[in-house]
Amino acid sequence: MAQRILVILGHPALNSLCAGMATAYAEGAQAAGAEVRRLDLSTLHFDPLLHAGHYGEQPLEPDLLAAQADIAWAEHLVWVYPIWWGAMPALLKGFIDRVLLPGYAFKYRQGSSLWDKLLAGRSAELLVTMDSPPWYFRWVTRMPGHHQMKKAILEFCGIRPVKVHSFGPVRTADAKRLGAWVAQARALGARHGGRTPATVAAS
């Protein structure tokens, strides 16, 4: 059975390095036999503001309902986005705020501080670009964006394992280096797309 992979582009620009890497990952995974869907967040129509937090009614737009269905369909989620000011872009954060809701992604237990992880059974991969060298992001700023996405968001909802790939510094990279990163994204897609769901769950 083909692996079901959802590639989510969190960069607002469709001509960005992230967009190229998302395309390459999807192509590599499809060539390896995976079934791939893609979400380009900049093309979706939705209000990124969760106006009343989790305590008010805010109906989901059709694009967000479709996105929830895609996430439920997927066995492996690939998030491609840049680090801006130490974390993800506002577009991606707004998408997460609106889509990964209580009752869909997690559910607090009555009278308890514990919660049910409603998206368990899925794995994830992060392809993250940055202008800082990855070593600087890791050792100096302590990777706030990586911790936020991996631990505070995806693993909180039960998605694991979550593998992180950092690419940078983008600002000073020449065309050869940029091309190598796109090629690496394609190879990552081919490697994961060739796995069976059982193999992924055990990794």
N, C-alpha and C positions, 0 to 999 in steps of 0.2 A: 504494500500500500504506500502511495506517494506521501512524503512528508508535506504537511500543510504549513506554509511559511507566509507571514504577513510582514511586509517591509513598510515602515512608517518613516517618512521624511519629515523631520521637524524643522528644517531650515526654511525660512520664508521665500528664498529665491530659488527658482527652478533651474537657473543656470549656474548654481554654486558647485563647489567641490563636493559637498554633501550629496547634492542631487546626482552627480555623476557616480559617486560611490554607491548610492542606493540602486541606481540602474544596473551597475556592474554586479552588485551582490545578487539582485534578482535574476539577471541573465545567467550567472554562474549556477545558481540554485536550480533554475529551470533546466539548464543543460544537463544537470546531474539527475534529473528526474523528479524534482520537487514540484508541487503545485503551489504557485506563488500569487498572492494578491498584494496590491500596493496602495498606500494612502499617502497622498501629498497634502499635508495639512493646510498649505496656503491656498489650495483650491476648494476647500470645504467652506460652507456657509454656516457659521455659528457665532454666537456671542461667547467670547472667551472668559467672560466674567461670571463667577459663581456669586450672584448678587446677595444671597442670604445665607451663604455657607451651606451646610447640610441640613439646615433647619427650615428651609422654605421650599415652596414649589417653584420649579423652573423647568418647564417642559423641554425635552430634548428636540433639537431640530432634526429633520430627516437625515442629514448627513451624519449626525452623531449617533442616531439609531443604527444607521448602516455600519458605522465604525464599530459600535458595540457588537454587532453581529459578526463582523470580520474578526474581531479579537476572540470572540467565543468559538469561531470556526478554527482559528489557528492553533497549531501545536508549538510553534516557535515564532517569537516576536523579535523583529530586528528594528531597532531604533537608530536612525542616522541623524545627527544634529551637531551643531557647534557648541562650544563653551563660550558664553559671553558673560563677563563679570562673574566668573567662577561657577556659573550654572547654565542651565538650558535657556533657550530663547523664550520670551513671553508667549509666543504662539504655541509652543509645545506645552508649557506649563498650563496655559488656559485650556488646551485640549484635555490634558490629564485631569484638571479640576472638574471639567464638565462630564467626562466619560467614565472615569473610575470611581463610581458613586457607591455609597452604601446600598446593599441589596444586589449590586451587580458585581463589584470587585471585592468587597469585604462586607462583613456583618458583625457588629458588636453584639456580644451575648448579654442577655437580660441580667442585670444585677451583677455584672462581672467586668473586670478590666480587660478580659481576653476577647478575642474576636475570631470569626471564621474566615479563612482565606479562600474566597470563592473562585479565584482564577488558578488554583493549584492544578498541577498536571501539565503546565506549559513551561517552556524554557525561554530564555531571552538572550539577545546579543546586542551590545551597544557599540556603534561605530561613531566615535566622538572626535571631532576636529577642534583644534585650538591654536591660538597664536603663540602661546607660551610653549617652551619645550616641555614634553611630558614629564621629565624628571623634576622640573620646577613646580609643575602643578601637583605632583605627588608629594614632594618633600618640603616645599615651602608653603604653598597654600593648602596642603593636606587634602586635596581632591574633594572639595565640598560638593561639586556637581555630580561626581561619580557616586558618592555616598548617598546623596539625595535620591538619585534615580534607582540605584541598585537596592539599597537597604530600606530607605524610608518609603519607597513607592512600590517597586515591583515585588520584592520579597515580602513586603507587608501584605500584598494581595495573594501571596502564595506562588508567585512565578519564580522558579529556580530550576537549574542553576542560571545565573546571570553572568555572562562573560563580557568583559570590557576591553575594547581595543582603542587606544589613544593614538591620534595622528597629529603631529605638529613638530616644529612651529610652521604653520601655514603661511604666515606673512612673509617669510624669507625663503620659502621653498621655490625652486625653479621648476620648469616644465617637466623635467625628467623625474624629479621627486614626486610631483603631483601625479604623474602618470603611474609611478610605482605604487602609490597609495590606492589608486583606482584598480590597478591590477591585483593588489592584495585583497581588496574588497571582493573582487570577482572570485578569487581563490577561496576566500572564506565562504562565499555562497555555494561554490561547488562542493566544498568539503562538508558543509552542513546539509546541503540538499541531497547528498548521496547517502545520508544516514537514515536508518529506519527509526520510527518513533520510540521503539523499545531501547535502541542504542542511545538515543538522545537522553531519555529519562534516566539511564544508568550512568551517564557521563558526569 
